[in-house]
Amino acid sequence: MVFKAKGITLFYFAPCDGYFKIFLTYGKNAEKEMKQSYIPEHVKEAISTAIDYAEGKTFFIDVKDESDLESVFTLLRIKHES
């Protein structure tokens, strides 16, 4: 599933067995702020190793508990502000 706001793709959502994945693409402006934000190290590692495409870097987060969901909210806020 794709979630958009005002014609801009915010993220992709993929349900899995007992959890879900969020796929995010972001530009270079957001990368530095994402890495400096208060998110778990495994999320920062996903950002650091993200695949670089023409539209930006793409990575995914497995959302298995509330702390993962909080990370997603933080990253979406950063993406929206960038």
Helices and strands as residue ranges (DSSP letters): E 2-5, E 8-15, E 20-26, H 28-36, H 41-48, E 51-53, E 56-63, H 66-81
